[in-house]
Every structure is written in C-alpha cells, then in structure tokens.
Amino acid sequence: MVVLTKPALGQVSLPRPQKPSPYFSGIPVIDLSEPGSEALLVRACEELGFFKVTNHGIPMELIASLEEEAMKFFALPQADKERVGPATPFGYGSRTIGGNGDIGWVEYLLMQITSKPMSLPFLMDASASSFRSALNEYISAVRKLACEVLELMADGLKIEPRNVFSKLVMDEESDSVLRLNHYPPCPGFNGTMTGFGEHTDPQIISVLRSNNIAGLEISLRDGSWVSVLPDQASFFINVGDSLQVLTNGRFRSVRHRVLANGSKSRVSMVYFGGPPSGERLAPLPLLMGEGEQSLYREFTWCEYKRCACRTMLADNRLGQFEK
C-alpha cells in the first residue's frame, strides 16, 4: 500500500490534531434475524439515529472483495488517481471535501448509483473489470439491506404500505451514491486528526462498513462526542436528514465525524440511499398525531441537495427548512 506524503496531498495545511473521544458502549446492536427487531430499530432511530446491524445476510467475501479493489485503487500513483478527478462532485478527491472550504485527511472515490452504466468512465475500462464487478455486487446487496431496514422501520412505526420509505430508494430515479473513503497514515504525525469533519447525512439512510480501524465518532443528544468501536463484519446505519423530515423529527439524523489515525490506514464504504431528485419531502400525514404541526415546510430533494452543496459540513442545513 502506498503511503501518501504531504507533497502528494498538495499544499493545503494539515488538519488540526484531535483528541479521540471515549468509546461508547450504548450503540444499539440489532440482529436482523431475530423477531421484534422492528421495535428496536424504531427506538434506536428515536434515541440516537444510529445503530449496528448483525446477521445482515451480506457475505463477507463480497465485502472483502470490494475493500480489496478499493485499496488497489488507492495504492495507485497519485497522478493516476487524479486522472479520475477532480470530484465535481463525482470522481476522485483528496483532502478537499465539497467546495466550501472543508478539508480532511482523507482521499475518496464518489460514485453515483443509477440505472445507467457506471458513472465514472475509468470503470468501463477492461482493466477495471474486477473493480466494476465488485462494485455492482456490493451495491446490489447493500441497497437491498437498506430497503430491508427501511421496511422494518415502517413495520415498527405501524404504517402502511411498508415500502413507504424504501420505495424512494428503490425508484429508478433514486439519487443514491456510494463513497469509498481512505484515511491514510500520516508520516511523521503521531496521534489523530480530522479525517472527515462533523456533519449529518442529507439522504434518507446511510449504510456504513469499515475495516477494523477506529475513527468514527457520533454526537449524543447532549452534544457530547463518543467513539464507535469498529466491527468489520457488521454494518452501521445512520438516519439521514430526509428521514428526519419524513418522520417530523421523530427520527433524528445523527451528527458524526471521522478522526484519522496517524499510523494506521482506515477504509470505509458508505452507501447513501436518497430519493429521486424531484421527490417532495414533508412529514408523512400518517405519522402525524391529532393536532400535531409539521416542523418543516415542503421542499424537493433537489432543493435540499443544492442547499447542502452551498454550505459547510457542520452547518445546520435543515434549519433553513424549518417552519
């Protein structure tokens, strides 16, 4: 594996050192094979907006295959990787996150998931056939998992149809993306630094898997930060801003961040399940109690995504859509 040096990452200064938060033992762990998991899912979404799922049905071989292909890509010479960028927003990116000044000790590959062929031209090359195959298999499996979780949420909320959330992700026009992140070692730096700054995910649901290197942290309701113990055999689920709106704030999107380890390489694979671009987002009437007022004005996913692109990671984007 290639180790990125400061010159390879450009002239931008390093992110500031950060002290890791204590590990949190209260992350809900939900076994999807057990009866009653739907009630546990709802509770986790209400209390944290974050949980871990086990017995998810995705073979470790499939997961390991994509991780291996991702690391092969990130091990390429910097000039080769940069030919797949810059990320505007899709493609290869390094250090710069978005266009509003956010930086982190991270390199990444961001891909749009559509019904059309792979959105990045290099993936159509014959030399990328194994990468392309691993991506297609992983995306198919993790989208299915996201929909299963969303349908269990609907069951737990006792609303019908049970695909009221999942149909937005399964729609042919769904605006979903896959992000492969690599937080490389930092030569000459001992400790941790900002890999990816604090933020919430704008989509409906995020499905995260990483290797066994720590770094992910979440913010609890009191504003304190805690570290999440890694588990490469499981998936972590984030409630996104869009799901918070659909449930009128009953489910809360989780604020999270990643600290990069100065001496160890962390890789993560994140599926973001989003609605179609023109989908109108507002609290679902069937989830509103008698006399309950909507916390948000109606808006389209396209409007919200434009807002997200204009703001910094840590900004409260939903605040602009509150009544």
Secondary structure as UniProt FT lines:
FT   HELIX           7..9
FT   STRAND          17..18
FT   TURN            25..26
FT   STRAND          29..31
FT   TURN            32..33
FT   TURN            35..36
FT   HELIX           37..47
FT   STRAND          50..54
FT   HELIX           60..74
FT   HELIX           78..82
FT   TURN            83..84
FT   STRAND          91..97
FT   TURN            98..101
FT   STRAND          102..113
FT   HELIX           121..124
FT   HELIX           126..128
FT   HELIX           129..157
FT   TURN            162..165
FT   HELIX           166..170
FT   TURN            172..173
FT   STRAND          176..183
FT   TURN            187..188
FT   STRAND          192..199
FT   STRAND          205..210
FT   STRAND          216..219
FT   TURN            221..222
FT   STRAND          225..227
FT   TURN            232..233
FT   STRAND          235..239
FT   HELIX           241..246
FT   TURN            247..249
FT   STRAND          256..261
FT   STRAND          266..273
FT   TURN            277..278
FT   STRAND          280..281
FT   HELIX           285..287
FT   TURN            290..291
FT   STRAND          299..300
FT   HELIX           301..310
FT   TURN            313..314
FT   HELIX           317..321
//
